[in-house]
Amino acid sequence: MSRPINFCSGPAALPLPVLDRISAELHDFQGSKISVMEHSHRDRLIVRLFEETEARLKSLLGIGDAYRVLFLPGGATLQFSQVPMNLLAPNESAAYLTTGAWSQKAIKEAAKYGNIVEVASSKETNFTTMPARDTWQLPADAKYFHICTNETIHGVEWFDSLEDLGMPVVADMSSHLLSRSMPIDEFDLIYAGAQKNLGTAGVTIVVVKEDLLEGCQPLTPGLMDYQSQIDNDSMVNTPPVYPVWVLSLVLEWLESLGGVAAVEKINRQKAESLYAAIDASSFYRNPVAKDCRSWMNIPFVLSDDSLDSKFIDASQNAGLLNLKGHRSVGGMRASIYNAITQTDVDTLIEFMREFERVSA
Ligand SMILES: Cc1ncc(COP(=O)(O)O)c(C=O)c1O
């Protein structure tokens, strides 16, 4: 049987060439005759792996020496706390935009460490829109502005500029970092768990402008102090070496495709074809406003929700995995990260048409 297509929102599909390299090189990391997991992180090979992965990521993002890239534990969820612990004092304010469930979680955690001001929210539209920029109430004294630029559950993506906010910008890009070119210099700190578009769970990428850091709250664990992680090249303790290796292989694969500009072209086409198929049918519907539809996470509902479980069973039997929407929104969701090809998307569209034909 051919390999199923995994539309999971994360942990997500990995590129087949990356899986092949993992399997070929697992027992012998770079000629050392032992696996990457068995090396000391102080070993020259591993130190070089970290240096090269940072350089690769910076080059793909098109950023210079003002930024450092950290490889940290704890998932994007820990960043919900680590960001305010490092950038905020308990009596200071930070501005947060609410664009979906992940923004809400970020606010809930951050509120433990300072005064969090919600500048606007799209809750009223069930997170099917982005809050219009002219409605944002930005407090002048905020230490930073936080945004989740791609809401994985609701399928809304930020495409506008964040220039001229007058404060540092922090972004959760967990589900679309390196999916298309972005004005990275508008951001002062970016974080992303690797297990969606960039590799496997266990490492969180933090891209940070070093001059943003002025010291953290006194109770911050040493492991969570960005400056200390910078000073120790992400090795304050034993780092997640295996996920960093997988990340490095994914980045090499991305380079071999032609980098971010090339993958952007592919991703645009994939998303446009799937949205076009959904919009052309009265059997399927995507609830998100057209100007903020995510290229990576595409939720859709069936006009008759009593067919939902039949759709899931049939898609699974056809080798199309994990199309069930998040439990909080229901319906379906196709996550089409970089590792998903146009052919994979075409297979899904074909399946959807056939399901409609036999069910409508
Ligand atoms: C946008 C976004 N932020 C944060 C998270 C949490 O990530 P983690 O499980 O790595 O903590 C997720 C996970 O799905 C996500 O999609």
PDBQT file of the ligand as one rigid body, heavy atoms in Angstrom, charges set to zero:
ROOT
HETATM    1  C1  LIG A 401       0.025  28.551  17.136  1.00  0.00    +0.000 C 
HETATM    2  C2  LIG A 401       0.414  27.584  18.200  1.00  0.00    +0.000 A 
HETATM    3  N1  LIG A 401       1.007  28.061  19.317  1.00  0.00    +0.000 NA
HETATM    4  C3  LIG A 401       1.375  27.239  20.306  1.00  0.00    +0.000 A 
HETATM    5  C4  LIG A 401       1.176  25.885  20.241  1.00  0.00    +0.000 A 
HETATM    6  C5  LIG A 401       1.615  24.993  21.370  1.00  0.00    +0.000 C 
HETATM    7  O1  LIG A 401       2.719  24.311  20.954  1.00  0.00    +0.000 OA
HETATM    8  P1  LIG A 401       3.452  23.211  21.846  1.00  0.00    +0.000 P 
HETATM    9  O2  LIG A 401       2.604  21.996  21.858  1.00  0.00    +0.000 OA
HETATM   10  O3  LIG A 401       4.760  23.047  21.132  1.00  0.00    +0.000 OA
HETATM   11  O4  LIG A 401       3.643  23.770  23.204  1.00  0.00    +0.000 OA
HETATM   12  C6  LIG A 401       0.560  25.348  19.104  1.00  0.00    +0.000 A 
HETATM   13  C7  LIG A 401       0.328  23.878  19.015  1.00  0.00    +0.000 C 
HETATM   14  O5  LIG A 401      -0.444  23.359  18.277  1.00  0.00    +0.000 OA
HETATM   15  C8  LIG A 401       0.166  26.212  18.064  1.00  0.00    +0.000 A 
HETATM   16  O6  LIG A 401      -0.424  25.754  16.958  1.00  0.00    +0.000 OA
ENDROOT
TORSDOF 0
